[in-house]
Amino acid sequence: MATIKDVARLAGVSVASVSRVLNNGPKVSKKTIENVTKVMNDLNYSPNANARALVTQKSTILGVVIPALIDPFFASLAHGVEQVARQNNRQLLLSTGLVSAETEIQAINLLIERRCDVMVVHSKKLSDHVLIELASKVPGLVLIDRYIEEIAQRCVWLDNLEGGKIAARHLLALNHQSFACISSKHQIDDPLLRLQGFQNELALAGVDIAEDLIEYGEPTLQGGEMATQKLLASGKRFSALFVYNDAMAIGAISTLEDNGYKVPSDISVLGFDDVLLSSYSRPKLTTLNYPIEEMAMQAANIGLELIAKQVAANNSTNYKYIPRLVKRESTSFKS
């Protein structure tokens, strides 16, 4: 594969001259431009984006760090960033953090090594201190699904606590009085806040959830199935089930149906996220919409605005989103 040095040698000019031709630099004669262009065509030379970044000090990459590729929720997040990358003629570079502090910092460092000046980071395990320090070094770093007061202007986040409250209000309005919950086993803020909001709102209505009617599992279809099996094995009765995310909720519905329960006539099931699959499940899943693709696009645009200095790094804008209830078929009135 030809390099910029090969082009310079065959064109009889310096590497700096080739760089000036590549980047439409000043003080380059027409003859030099024609000569270098001809050699590049002869060699089928394609300038490397990273090498160009070293010369111009401008990156052509828009980075994104997500926990995993397999989850449709994070696929939507990445898709939102990708749309902004394409609109701004940037390449998307994606790395996974695997809900591990060590892997998250490795993923971010990979982007930094590629001279990525704009990145959307979904981090759940790195400390506030580490992320604040990273934000001081990476001009276009923006956090998604995370709020840190010191860098609030770089945070695009969802109010999970309010989401839990909205879920409780919906089920209470349907006359339910006996509840169960399935939450994620991962010790991160999202499941803790959703469950807390749900319990707080129920408490205002004079309703408590027994500890053995709260189960935890992997935030997957299989995790929802296994957690539901444990709930049923407890022998405790409940008429409404609030589940951490849609994948777990759909897994829960499958297990309930396999055990002779009808959803929603016997048990109402409420999910969270509103991923595409939720509108194709049977019954179609009532859930809370998490506008992750819209949020990802906003986060990416904020990063680009920060490096272009179109917004101040210390502006006071609050990029908070509130979940929206999406009523479908998996919840109903309890007679």
LINKALIN-V564748 format. One record per run of one state. SS is the DSSP state (H for helix, E for strand, L for the rest). FROM is the first residue (numbers start at 0). TO is the last residue. If there is no record, write none. Layout:
ss=SS from=FROM to=TO
ss=SS from=FROM to=TO
//
This chain:
ss=L from=0 to=2
ss=H from=3 to=10
ss=L from=11 to=13
ss=H from=14 to=21
ss=L from=22 to=28
ss=H from=29 to=42
ss=L from=43 to=47
ss=H from=48 to=55
ss=L from=56 to=59
ss=E from=60 to=65
ss=L from=66 to=70
ss=H from=71 to=86
ss=L from=87 to=89
ss=E from=90 to=95
ss=L from=96 to=99
ss=H from=100 to=112
ss=L from=113 to=116
ss=E from=117 to=120
ss=L from=121 to=126
ss=H from=127 to=136
ss=L from=137 to=138
ss=E from=139 to=143
ss=L from=144 to=147
ss=H from=148 to=153
ss=E from=154 to=157
ss=L from=158 to=158
ss=H from=159 to=172
ss=L from=173 to=177
ss=E from=178 to=183
ss=L from=184 to=187
ss=H from=188 to=203
ss=L from=204 to=209
ss=H from=210 to=212
ss=E from=213 to=216
ss=L from=217 to=219
ss=H from=220 to=232
ss=L from=233 to=238
ss=E from=239 to=242
ss=L from=243 to=244
ss=H from=245 to=257
ss=L from=258 to=266
ss=E from=267 to=269
ss=L from=270 to=271
ss=E from=272 to=272
ss=L from=273 to=274
ss=H from=275 to=278
ss=L from=279 to=284
ss=E from=285 to=288
ss=L from=289 to=290
ss=H from=291 to=306
ss=L from=307 to=317
ss=E from=318 to=320
ss=L from=321 to=322
ss=E from=323 to=325
ss=L from=326 to=334
//
